[in-house]
């Protein structure tokens, strides 16, 4: 989801090393501090369009490419920036009309909405993650610290359910939990200590990627891997198992688990080390990109262009081209009724494992046992349903703050989600177990400069893709009355919860809403 777009960078660096063989023929991408004093916020639509909406055509493809990246989500963009800083010419191809993936924003009826980067952790000045972010954007991307508490969790009825607060800073976070659960101090200390221990051991996973596979198998079969690494030792433990070992207090279990919707796997099925990484990611609070989420892509793309590369949109890749030795050598892009082949010695897919293996690889490669074995180990996560709300009125007038709300119908999160996801769509809309609220306008200190007198809210819940699958071939915004009716049953239920949490919003005129279903 949105939990930490920088978390993949160590893996990207490793992929870079393996893919292009930096030894002796590529410069260190971070050998120079590229930070510059931040320039003023660019609000001119045409200037932003030139960066974020460069439509694909054959004549815009750079000559002598070193690599092609499929997809402009920030995993792909970050890798392309690092390659560019290493002196490589990179082409990023994006099927959407705007680059950035979950980093992009869109405008409707005079409001701007973000779609995926709701908050990021560990962006303190001089932190490792902040240093990486600064180098990937030449210091132009600035981060605004959210309020403390940064997350508020409501268990039960949104009108009068129990309300809990998650504070910024490890000590403040722990002390806050202990004040709210005075009889559970030992469980809280144990949980946070385990989260920290697992997170510190996560580097072992990246080290393993650099070892020969036979050696990794040997370490695993002898038990040395589990002995050496607490991260590896806990991989088979679910989040529910760990919380059950620490406490019987259902509300505290829910607080330990509350952030699982950010990665879309319920506590009984999620690996505890994954959850620990994400929980630790936010222990020091949350940050939001100043100027909105699209600033991330806006300040990354020029670095790629300066190195001779390009980021082109409306470029749906149809297949990965493979040479006679079975090595990727380019991609085929659909342009109108034509197919345009683009060649490069390295092809990197940021389109996801299912899209890459099931749609983009040539048919012969899809059938390989090694590919099928990898596919058999993964499955799709839970889908999402989003509603974007635009309001006339300032954040202060509407009581909107730089914090998030997680509203759960009960404290048994597993039970609530299983019941919901196993329901028909008609039943599900009446029993939504979880709602997330966030106000991009309240989190962005530059918002008022761009949209004075306006505010926005983002609402999100879980949804099964199958509930809406029958309309997958229909054109967006033209899917018919039945689709709109189904969608609106969810929207109205979500708005009812919104009004309970933000009563000042309910009576505000000129409410504008749009909704979106995401797989």
C-alpha positions, 0 to 999 in steps of 0.5 A: 500500500503506502507504508514505506516507498523507500523500503525497497532501496537496498534490494534495488541497489543489489539488483543494480549491482547484479544487472549492470556490473558496476565493477570498474565501468560505472560510477558510484551513484552516491559519490557526490552529495547532489542536494540543492536548496529547495526551489519554490513549489511549481504550481503551473500545470503546463510545467508539471505536465511537461515532467509528469505527462510525456506521452510515448512516441517512437521519436521520444525514445532515447538512443543507445539505452542501457536499461528499460524499466516497465512501470513508473511506480516509485520502485521503478522510478527510484531504480531508474534514478540510481541507474541515471546517477551511475551514468546510465541511460534509462527509459521508464515506460508507464501505461497510465497517462501520468507518471508516478504510480501510487505517487501521482495525484489527480484533479477533479472539480478544482480539488487535488487528491492523492492515491497512495502515499498517505504517510511515510515513516523515518523521515527525520533529518539526517536519517538514512531514509531521509538521506536516500530520499534527498539524493533521489530528488536532489534535495528538492522533496521536502517532508512535513512532520504529522501531528502526534498522535499520528494515528488514532484507532477507534474500536467499535461504534465510531460514535462512542467506541473506544479511542486509542492514540499512537504517539510519535517517538519510541519512548512516547509511543511506548509510554502512551500505550502504557497509559492506555493499558496500565496493566499491560506494561510487560506485554507492551515492552515485549512487543516493542522490543521484539519489533526492534529486534526483528527490524534490526535483523532484516538486513540479513535478508539482503545479505542472503541475496548476495550469497550463492544459493547452495550456501543459503540452502546449507545454512537453512538446512543446518538451522544456522540461518535461524540461529544467526538471524531473529528475522529468519527465525520468526518468518513462519510465525504469524502476527496473531500467534505472536500477539496471543503469546504476549497478551489476552487483552483483545483491545491491545492485540488490536493495537499491536495489529492495527496497521495491517491494512497497509499491506493487505494481509490479515493477522492470522495469515501475515508473517510477523517479521513483515508486520514488525518492519512496518510497525517499526517504520512508523514508531517515530511518527509519520511524514507527508511530502510537502506539495503533495505526493506527486512531488516525489515523481516530479523531482525524480524524473528530471534526474533521469532525463539529465542522464539521457533517459526518459519517462514516457506515459501512455506506453502500455508494454505488451511483452518482453522481447527475448533473444535466442539465448533466452535473455531479455533484450527489449519490450514491445509497446502498443501505440494506437494500432501499431506495435513498437519494439524498443531494445536495451540490454537490461529490462527491469519490470516494476509491473508486479509479479503477476503482470510480469510472469503471466502477461509480459513474458513470452509464452515459452518462458511463462511455462518454465517450472522455475517461473511456475514455482515462484508464482505458486508461492504468492497470491493476490492481496486484499483489494481496496475501495477508495472514496475521495471527498472535496469540501468547501472550507478550511482544515480549521473550520472542518476540524481536520488535522494531520493525523490518520484514523483507523476505525474497526467495527470490533477488536477481533480484527481477524474475525471481522475481516474473514466474515466480511471478505467471505460475504456477498457484496450486498451483505459486505456493504452493510458490514464494513469492518474497517475504515481509514480516514486521512486528510491530505490537505491537513498534512500538507503545509503548502496546501493553502497556497494552492487551494485556499478555502478548500479541504480534502479527505481520503477514505479507504476500506478493503474490498474483494476484486471479485465483487466488481469483476463483472465490469472489468471490461467496461470503460471507466465512468461508463459502467452503467447504472447497476455498477453505480448502485453497487458502488454507492452502497459502499460509498454511503456506508463509508460516508456514514462512518466519516460523519460520525468521526468528523461531525463538522463535515456532515453539515458542510455544503458543496461536498464533492465525492468520487470513488474508485475500486482498486485491485 
